[in-house]
Amino acid sequence: LIGSIVIAAMMVAGRWMLRPIFRRIAEGGSEELFTLTALLFALAAAWITEFAGLSLALGAFLAGAMLGETEDRHRLREEIRPFRDVLLGFFFIVIGMMLDLAAVANLLPWVLLALSVLLVVKTATTTVLGRLLSVPRGEAMHTALLLCQGGEFGLVLVMLAAKEGVIDATVEQLVLGTIILSIALTPLLVAWSGPLSNKVCFRRDGGRNEVPPHG
């Protein structure tokens, strides 16, 4: 309950405070102050959620969501891009150090099963949601195939769950291996998503909902 109240209060306060603050900074023309304010807000949000018994990652995520609603979101994205690239590199270094290749090899049948379930369930769910929103079948499936892999936030949740003792080492390695393998498959999914969705559409409706080729 306290966590929900804290999140709601942060969202309300962020919407009320951020726009005038960044508008004033933009009028001053200080690039350094612009970047530092965004980073300070992200750190403050992370500290507040940590103090409330939630995770630092959740606070940073909420800060990003609130910053993304300001008029200067495109400028902010460009300003913090160097920090994102560096920190993302460190993040994957930490993930790589946590991954036990021997344990994943021993769990390989289960990892492949979990990977299949992840890809199929996410693809089916996203396709159904797209169809409910009146997205053409081909585009819905194409989008679903592009989004069916695991993500970095899932890795963060696994790390937190393992740290708090919610899952044991075996489950941690199983989930880490599954998510990392799904991310590694992203180039193949991107390459196959268009042809595969078009093939399905051609069988279903004679190609009326084909995805147009890129480029």
Residue, then its C-alpha position, 0 to 999 in steps of 0.5 A: l500500500i505504501g509503495s502504491i501511494v509513493i508511486a502515485a505521489m511521484m507521478v503526480a509530483g513529476r507531472w506538476m514539477l518537471r515541465p515548468i522546471f525544464r521550460r525554465i532551464a531551456e529558456g536559460g540555454s544551459e546544456e549542462l544544467f539541462t542534463l544534470t537536472a535530468l540525472l538528478f531527478a532520476l537519482a532522486a526518484a530511485w532513492i525515493t523508491e528504495f527508501a519506500g522499500l521498492s527497487l532502485a530500478l523501479g524509481a529510475f523507470l518511473a523517472g524515465a516515464m515522467l521525463g518522456e512526457t515533457e516537451d523536451r523529451h527528444r532533446l533529453r534523449e539526445e543529451i543522456r544518450p552517452f550515459r545510456d550507452v556507457l551504463l548499458g555496457f556496464f549492465f551487460i558486463v554484470i549480467g555476463m559475470m552472473l551467468d554460469l555457463a556450466a549451469v546453463a549447459n546442464l539446464l539446456p533442455w529446460v532453457l530451450l523449453a522456456l525459450s520456446v514458451l516465452l517466444v510463442v506466448k509473447t508473439a501470440t499475446t502481442t498479435v491478439l492485442g494488435r488485432l483487438l486494436s484493429v491492426p492488420r493481421g500481417e502488421a500485428m504478427h510482424t510487430a509481435l515477432l519483433l517484440c517477442q524476446g525478453g528484455e533488460f528489465g526482465l534481467v533486472l527483475v531476475m537479479l533483484a529476485a535472486k538478491e532477495g532470495v525469492i528464487d534459488a540459483t538454479v531458477e536464476q540461471l534458467v531465467l537468465g539463460t532464457i532471456i539472454l538467448s532470446i535477446a541473442l536471437t533478435p537479429l534472426l527475428v528481425a530478419w524473419s519477421g517480415p517474410l514469416s508474417n507475410k507467409v502466414c497472411f498469404r495462407r490466411d487471406g491471399g496476401r491482402n494484409e502483407v507487410p510491405p518490404h522495408g527500404 
